[in-house]
Amino acid sequence: MTYLRPAIAAMKGYVPGFQPDDVASWIKLNTNENPYPPSPKVVEAILSEIGTDGASLRTYPSASSQKLREAAAELYGFDPSWIIMANGSDEVLNNLIRACAGQGQEIGYVHPSYSYYSTLAEIQGANVCTYGLTESFRIEAFPEQYHGTVFFLTTPNSPLGFAFPPAYIEELARNCGGLLVIDEAYADFADWNALELVKKYENVVVTRTLSKSYALAGMRLGLAIARPEIIAALDKIRDHYNLDRLAQAACVAALKDQTYFRESCRRIIATREWFTAELTAIGYSVIPSQANFVFATPPDKNGKRVYDALFERKILVRLLSDPLLAHGLRISIGTREEMEQTYTALSEIG
């Protein structure tokens, strides 16, 4: 006898990237984490929030995360009523499906992209429709009018790294009858973003995370920007106190220290361009990336062979389980020293 819904009992669930226990002994390039620490002002804010005796931790945090909304609103040029804060952008993605897609209704996304969309839809009982990519990185056979409740567009794309051009994204917004959710987890490393489309189209939602560019993966911070009526609906279904006190303090400090943020992103982008050029010189095929990682294919198109050889050298990259991606590897951009060591290892592996 089972007490579970059949769909939940049968589902496989999302498998995140491997996190080794002895992480300090690895060059860890498998989960797109920022190789640099967060702003020193983040640490100061967390310590200030804790205080000398931790007394503040006995009371609940702000339920609305209003200070965070105001900081994000000032940064991105929106009224705070257009912004919701979340426990990582995954919480927003989940709640968008919960708010918009009922049992048997359709959500769509590009394949390959973030596979967690499928897991969230399966939990909700929604149907999934996926669309492939052409050789020029456009969506294959996308309808003139998409009738699903939500379409997720990951740009820059993960795991491939390319970004859809703004004009193309705007065309998709016009073609979507439901919400177009633009997942911009990596947009801070790109040459453009889609924020202006939120103001122009009522069905556009942009999601962001502080895990990558702000080096706060351990704090689980994300947000969404959308029309106030959509934000109000998401507010109804989120957890009451979805962000703890320390996360809220960290978020405000990180968003306000744009000088540190920009320098961190600049260093990662510079290393990404150097690493791409070096890999290309030894025969790898590398998709031009707008993210903090690259998708690289060895000359023999055997991703597992290279993954295993790097693993033996305690260099951890991402080998995707999808057969469509088995020929290559997603490699996060670490420090320049880490990427030089990785390049040397790849040169030796051949």
RAFEN-V84892 format. One record per residue. N is the residue number from 1. RES is the residue in three letters. PHI is phi in whole degrees, -180 to 180 (* if undefined). PSI is psi as a letter, one per 40 degrees, with the letter a starting at -180 (999 if undefined). Layout:
n->N res->RES phi->PHI psi->PSI
n->N res->RES phi->PHI psi->PSI
//
This chain:
n->1 res->MET phi->* psi->h
n->2 res->THR phi->-122 psi->i
n->3 res->TYR phi->-99 psi->e
n->4 res->LEU phi->-93 psi->i
n->5 res->ARG phi->-61 psi->h
n->6 res->PRO phi->-54 psi->d
n->7 res->ALA phi->-64 psi->d
n->8 res->ILE phi->-73 psi->d
n->9 res->ALA phi->-63 psi->d
n->10 res->ALA phi->-89 psi->d
n->11 res->MET phi->-72 psi->i
n->12 res->LYS phi->-83 psi->d
n->13 res->GLY phi->88 psi->i
n->14 res->TYR phi->-79 psi->h
n->15 res->VAL phi->-111 psi->h
n->16 res->PRO phi->-73 psi->i
n->17 res->GLY phi->-63 psi->i
n->18 res->PHE phi->-62 psi->h
n->19 res->GLN phi->-117 psi->h
n->20 res->PRO phi->-68 psi->i
n->21 res->ASP phi->-66 psi->d
n->22 res->ASP phi->-96 psi->f
n->23 res->VAL phi->-58 psi->d
n->24 res->ALA phi->-65 psi->d
n->25 res->SER phi->-92 psi->e
n->26 res->TRP phi->-113 psi->i
n->27 res->ILE phi->-93 psi->h
n->28 res->LYS phi->-100 psi->h
n->29 res->LEU phi->-128 psi->f
n->30 res->ASN phi->-116 psi->e
n->31 res->THR phi->-129 psi->f
n->32 res->ASN phi->57 psi->f
n->33 res->GLU phi->-77 psi->i
n->34 res->ASN phi->-74 psi->h
n->35 res->PRO phi->-76 psi->e
n->36 res->TYR phi->-106 psi->i
n->37 res->PRO phi->-70 psi->i
n->38 res->PRO phi->-69 psi->i
n->39 res->SER phi->-52 psi->h
n->40 res->PRO phi->-56 psi->d
n->41 res->LYS phi->-68 psi->d
n->42 res->VAL phi->-67 psi->d
n->43 res->VAL phi->-62 psi->d
n->44 res->GLU phi->-59 psi->d
n->45 res->ALA phi->-66 psi->d
n->46 res->ILE phi->-65 psi->d
n->47 res->LEU phi->-64 psi->d
n->48 res->SER phi->-65 psi->d
n->49 res->GLU phi->-66 psi->d
n->50 res->ILE phi->-67 psi->d
n->51 res->GLY phi->74 psi->a
n->52 res->THR phi->-77 psi->d
n->53 res->ASP phi->-121 psi->e
n->54 res->GLY phi->71 psi->e
n->55 res->ALA phi->-61 psi->d
n->56 res->SER phi->-65 psi->d
n->57 res->LEU phi->-74 psi->e
n->58 res->ARG phi->-80 psi->e
n->59 res->THR phi->-110 psi->i
n->60 res->TYR phi->-65 psi->i
n->61 res->PRO phi->-79 psi->i
n->62 res->SER phi->-60 psi->h
n->63 res->ALA phi->-71 psi->d
n->64 res->SER phi->-91 psi->e
n->65 res->SER phi->53 psi->f
n->66 res->GLN phi->-61 psi->d
n->67 res->LYS phi->-62 psi->d
n->68 res->LEU phi->-70 psi->d
n->69 res->ARG phi->-61 psi->d
n->70 res->GLU phi->-68 psi->d
n->71 res->ALA phi->-65 psi->d
n->72 res->ALA phi->-68 psi->d
n->73 res->ALA phi->-62 psi->d
n->74 res->GLU phi->-64 psi->d
n->75 res->LEU phi->-67 psi->d
n->76 res->TYR phi->-96 psi->e
n->77 res->GLY phi->83 psi->f
n->78 res->PHE phi->-129 psi->i
n->79 res->ASP phi->-73 psi->i
n->80 res->PRO phi->-56 psi->d
n->81 res->SER phi->-68 psi->e
n->82 res->TRP phi->-94 psi->e
n->83 res->ILE phi->-129 psi->h
n->84 res->ILE phi->-128 psi->h
n->85 res->MET phi->-97 psi->i
n->86 res->ALA phi->-145 psi->i
n->87 res->ASN phi->-81 psi->g
n->88 res->GLY phi->77 psi->i
n->89 res->SER phi->-66 psi->e
n->90 res->ASP phi->-58 psi->d
n->91 res->GLU phi->-63 psi->d
n->92 res->VAL phi->-66 psi->d
n->93 res->LEU phi->-59 psi->d
n->94 res->ASN phi->-61 psi->d
n->95 res->ASN phi->-71 psi->d
n->96 res->LEU phi->-66 psi->d
n->97 res->ILE phi->-67 psi->d
n->98 res->ARG phi->-61 psi->d
n->99 res->ALA phi->-77 psi->d
n->100 res->CYS phi->-114 psi->d
n->101 res->ALA phi->-115 psi->h
n->102 res->GLY phi->-89 psi->i
n->103 res->GLN phi->-52 psi->h
n->104 res->GLY phi->83 psi->e
n->105 res->GLN phi->-82 psi->i
n->106 res->GLU phi->-103 psi->h
n->107 res->ILE phi->-120 psi->i
n->108 res->GLY phi->-133 psi->i
n->109 res->TYR phi->-163 psi->i
n->110 res->VAL phi->-84 psi->h
n->111 res->HIS phi->-120 psi->h
n->112 res->PRO phi->-88 psi->i
n->113 res->SER phi->-161 psi->a
n->114 res->TYR phi->-71 psi->h
n->115 res->SER phi->-71 psi->e
n->116 res->TYR phi->-66 psi->d
n->117 res->TYR phi->-56 psi->d
n->118 res->SER phi->-63 psi->d
n->119 res->THR phi->-62 psi->d
n->120 res->LEU phi->-63 psi->d
n->121 res->ALA phi->-66 psi->d
n->122 res->GLU phi->-64 psi->d
n->123 res->ILE phi->-60 psi->d
n->124 res->GLN phi->-77 psi->e
n->125 res->GLY phi->86 psi->e
n->126 res->ALA phi->-84 psi->i
n->127 res->ASN phi->-88 psi->i
n->128 res->VAL phi->-118 psi->h
n->129 res->CYS phi->-126 psi->h
n->130 res->THR phi->-111 psi->i
n->131 res->TYR phi->-126 psi->h
n->132 res->GLY phi->-80 psi->a
n->133 res->LEU phi->-116 psi->i
n->134 res->THR phi->-81 psi->i
n->135 res->GLU phi->-64 psi->d
n->136 res->SER phi->-95 psi->e
n->137 res->PHE phi->59 psi->f
n->138 res->ARG phi->-120 psi->i
n->139 res->ILE phi->-74 psi->h
n->140 res->GLU phi->-80 psi->h
n->141 res->ALA phi->58 psi->f
n->142 res->PHE phi->-72 psi->h
n->143 res->PRO phi->-70 psi->i
n->144 res->GLU phi->-64 psi->d
n->145 res->GLN phi->-140 psi->h
n->146 res->TYR phi->-85 psi->h
n->147 res->HIS phi->-105 psi->e
n->148 res->GLY phi->-70 psi->i
n->149 res->THR phi->-75 psi->d
n->150 res->VAL phi->-144 psi->h
n->151 res->PHE phi->-122 psi->h
n->152 res->PHE phi->-96 psi->h
n->153 res->LEU phi->-121 psi->h
n->154 res->THR phi->-89 psi->h
n->155 res->THR phi->-147 psi->h
n->156 res->PRO phi->-56 psi->i
n->157 res->ASN phi->-71 psi->h
n->158 res->SER phi->-118 psi->h
n->159 res->PRO phi->-104 psi->e
n->160 res->LEU phi->-88 psi->d
n->161 res->GLY phi->97 psi->e
n->162 res->PHE phi->-73 psi->i
n->163 res->ALA phi->-121 psi->h
n->164 res->PHE phi->-71 psi->h
n->165 res->PRO phi->-65 psi->i
n->166 res->PRO phi->-56 psi->d
n->167 res->ALA phi->-64 psi->d
n->168 res->TYR phi->-70 psi->d
n->169 res->ILE phi->-62 psi->d
n->170 res->GLU phi->-63 psi->d
n->171 res->GLU phi->-61 psi->d
n->172 res->LEU phi->-64 psi->d
n->173 res->ALA phi->-59 psi->d
n->174 res->ARG phi->-70 psi->d
n->175 res->ASN phi->-90 psi->e
n->176 res->CYS phi->-97 psi->h
n->177 res->GLY phi->-77 psi->d
n->178 res->GLY phi->-98 psi->a
n->179 res->LEU phi->-76 psi->i
n->180 res->LEU phi->-105 psi->h
n->181 res->VAL phi->-99 psi->h
n->182 res->ILE phi->-96 psi->h
n->183 res->ASP phi->-85 psi->h
n->184 res->GLU phi->-105 psi->f
n->185 res->ALA phi->-58 psi->d
n->186 res->TYR phi->-115 psi->e
n->187 res->ALA phi->-64 psi->d
n->188 res->ASP phi->-69 psi->e
n->189 res->PHE phi->-102 psi->e
n->190 res->ALA phi->-104 psi->i
n->191 res->ASP phi->-84 psi->e
n->192 res->TRP phi->-156 psi->i
n->193 res->ASN phi->-146 psi->i
n->194 res->ALA phi->-112 psi->e
n->195 res->LEU phi->-59 psi->d
n->196 res->GLU phi->-64 psi->d
n->197 res->LEU phi->-70 psi->d
n->198 res->VAL phi->-63 psi->d
n->199 res->LYS phi->-73 psi->d
n->200 res->LYS phi->-91 psi->d
n->201 res->TYR phi->-127 psi->h
n->202 res->GLU phi->-72 psi->e
n->203 res->ASN phi->-97 psi->e
n->204 res->VAL phi->-99 psi->h
n->205 res->VAL phi->-125 psi->h
n->206 res->VAL phi->-113 psi->h
n->207 res->THR phi->-113 psi->i
n->208 res->ARG phi->-135 psi->i
n->209 res->THR phi->-135 psi->i
n->210 res->LEU phi->-98 psi->e
n->211 res->SER phi->-69 psi->d
n->212 res->LYS phi->-92 psi->c
n->213 res->SER phi->-69 psi->d
n->214 res->TYR phi->-99 psi->e
n->215 res->ALA phi->59 psi->f
n->216 res->LEU phi->-123 psi->f
n->217 res->ALA phi->-59 psi->d
n->218 res->GLY phi->-75 psi->e
n->219 res->MET phi->-99 psi->e
n->220 res->ARG phi->57 psi->g
n->221 res->LEU phi->-129 psi->h
n->222 res->GLY phi->-151 psi->i
n->223 res->LEU phi->-159 psi->i
n->224 res->ALA phi->-133 psi->i
n->225 res->ILE phi->-123 psi->h
n->226 res->ALA phi->-161 psi->i
n->227 res->ARG phi->-59 psi->i
n->228 res->PRO phi->-55 psi->d
n->229 res->GLU phi->-68 psi->d
n->230 res->ILE phi->-73 psi->d
n->231 res->ILE phi->-60 psi->d
n->232 res->ALA phi->-62 psi->d
n->233 res->ALA phi->-68 psi->d
n->234 res->LEU phi->-65 psi->d
n->235 res->ASP phi->-63 psi->d
n->236 res->LYS phi->-66 psi->d
n->237 res->ILE phi->-110 psi->e
n->238 res->ARG phi->-77 psi->i
n->239 res->ASP phi->-61 psi->i
n->240 res->HIS phi->-57 psi->d
n->241 res->TYR phi->-116 psi->g
n->242 res->ASN phi->-78 psi->e
n->243 res->LEU phi->-126 psi->h
n->244 res->ASP phi->-76 psi->i
n->245 res->ARG phi->-59 psi->d
n->246 res->LEU phi->-68 psi->d
n->247 res->ALA phi->-64 psi->d
n->248 res->GLN phi->-65 psi->d
n->249 res->ALA phi->-64 psi->d
n->250 res->ALA phi->-64 psi->d
n->251 res->CYS phi->-64 psi->d
n->252 res->VAL phi->-60 psi->d
n->253 res->ALA phi->-63 psi->d
n->254 res->ALA phi->-65 psi->d
n->255 res->LEU phi->-66 psi->d
n->256 res->LYS phi->-82 psi->e
n->257 res->ASP phi->-96 psi->g
n->258 res->GLN phi->-72 psi->d
n->259 res->THR phi->-64 psi->d
n->260 res->TYR phi->-64 psi->d
n->261 res->PHE phi->-57 psi->d
n->262 res->ARG phi->-64 psi->d
n->263 res->GLU phi->-68 psi->d
n->264 res->SER phi->-61 psi->d
n->265 res->CYS phi->-63 psi->d
n->266 res->ARG phi->-60 psi->d
n->267 res->ARG phi->-64 psi->d
n->268 res->ILE phi->-67 psi->d
n->269 res->ILE phi->-64 psi->d
n->270 res->ALA phi->-62 psi->d
n->271 res->THR phi->-68 psi->d
n->272 res->ARG phi->-59 psi->d
n->273 res->GLU phi->-67 psi->d
n->274 res->TRP phi->-63 psi->d
n->275 res->PHE phi->-64 psi->d
n->276 res->THR phi->-60 psi->d
n->277 res->ALA phi->-64 psi->d
n->278 res->GLU phi->-67 psi->d
n->279 res->LEU phi->-65 psi->d
n->280 res->THR phi->-61 psi->d
n->281 res->ALA phi->-67 psi->d
n->282 res->ILE phi->-104 psi->e
n->283 res->GLY phi->97 psi->e
n->284 res->TYR phi->-78 psi->i
n->285 res->SER phi->-98 psi->h
n->286 res->VAL phi->-125 psi->h
n->287 res->ILE phi->-72 psi->h
n->288 res->PRO phi->-54 psi->h
n->289 res->SER phi->-105 psi->i
n->290 res->GLN phi->-115 psi->e
n->291 res->ALA phi->-120 psi->a
n->292 res->ASN phi->-101 psi->f
n->293 res->PHE phi->-157 psi->i
n->294 res->VAL phi->-130 psi->i
n->295 res->PHE phi->-106 psi->h
n->296 res->ALA phi->-122 psi->h
n->297 res->THR phi->-116 psi->h
n->298 res->PRO phi->-69 psi->i
n->299 res->PRO phi->-55 psi->d
n->300 res->ASP phi->-88 psi->e
n->301 res->LYS phi->57 psi->f
n->302 res->ASN phi->-116 psi->g
n->303 res->GLY phi->-63 psi->d
n->304 res->LYS phi->-66 psi->d
n->305 res->ARG phi->-59 psi->d
n->306 res->VAL phi->-71 psi->d
n->307 res->TYR phi->-58 psi->d
n->308 res->ASP phi->-62 psi->d
n->309 res->ALA phi->-67 psi->d
n->310 res->LEU phi->-68 psi->d
n->311 res->PHE phi->-60 psi->d
n->312 res->GLU phi->-61 psi->d
n->313 res->ARG phi->-92 psi->e
n->314 res->LYS phi->61 psi->f
n->315 res->ILE phi->-116 psi->h
n->316 res->LEU phi->-106 psi->h
n->317 res->VAL phi->-121 psi->a
n->318 res->ARG phi->-110 psi->h
n->319 res->LEU phi->-101 psi->h
n->320 res->LEU phi->-79 psi->i
n->321 res->SER phi->-74 psi->e
n->322 res->ASP phi->-63 psi->h
n->323 res->PRO phi->-56 psi->d
n->324 res->LEU phi->-64 psi->e
n->325 res->LEU phi->-117 psi->e
n->326 res->ALA phi->-66 psi->e
n->327 res->HIS phi->-75 psi->e
n->328 res->GLY phi->-134 psi->a
n->329 res->LEU phi->-135 psi->i
n->330 res->ARG phi->-95 psi->h
n->331 res->ILE phi->-120 psi->h
n->332 res->SER phi->-66 psi->i
n->333 res->ILE phi->-90 psi->h
n->334 res->GLY phi->-96 psi->a
n->335 res->THR phi->-68 psi->i
n->336 res->ARG phi->-59 psi->d
n->337 res->GLU phi->-63 psi->d
n->338 res->GLU phi->-64 psi->d
n->339 res->MET phi->-73 psi->d
n->340 res->GLU phi->-66 psi->d
n->341 res->GLN phi->-65 psi->d
n->342 res->THR phi->-67 psi->d
n->343 res->TYR phi->-62 psi->d
n->344 res->THR phi->-60 psi->d
n->345 res->ALA phi->-62 psi->d
n->346 res->LEU phi->-65 psi->d
n->347 res->SER phi->-64 psi->d
n->348 res->GLU phi->-71 psi->d
n->349 res->ILE phi->-68 psi->d
n->350 res->GLY phi->78 psi->999
//
